[in-house]
Amino acid sequence: MKTLFEKRQSIRNAESSLGLTDLKLNEHTKAVYAFIRHGESYQDEILKHDYFKDVSTSTIKRSVQILLETNLVTVRIDGVDRRKRILFIP
């Protein structure tokens, strides 16, 4: 189990270096942020990813809204399908 604890410490250090610990974000919001930080994405991609299969749609939507309100994530309209919003890290 030492390896698991080391990974948790590593995650906490990474979150701290990104300034996420100061914002008191919940684990779901941090996970959504990490997903978007991995690369531009649509909210639908987050909802359909296996990692989030046990997380409700409303929780993910709320997490995206929190990230937008705190300016950690920005949104732009897709050039092809104007109904879709692309989430990215500014």
HELIX and SHEET records of a PDB file:
HELIX    1   1 LYS A    2  SER A   17  1                                  16    
HELIX    2   2 THR A   21  LEU A   23  5                                   3    
HELIX    3   3 GLU A   27  HIS A   38  1                                  12    
HELIX    4   4 GLN A   43  LYS A   48  1                                   6    
HELIX    5   5 ASP A   50  PHE A   52  5                                   3    
HELIX    6   6 THR A   57  GLU A   69  1                                  13    
SHEET    1   A 3 SER A  41  TYR A  42  0                                        
SHEET    2   A 3 ARG A  85  PHE A  88 -1                                        
SHEET    3   A 3 THR A  74  ILE A  77 -1                                        
END                                                                             
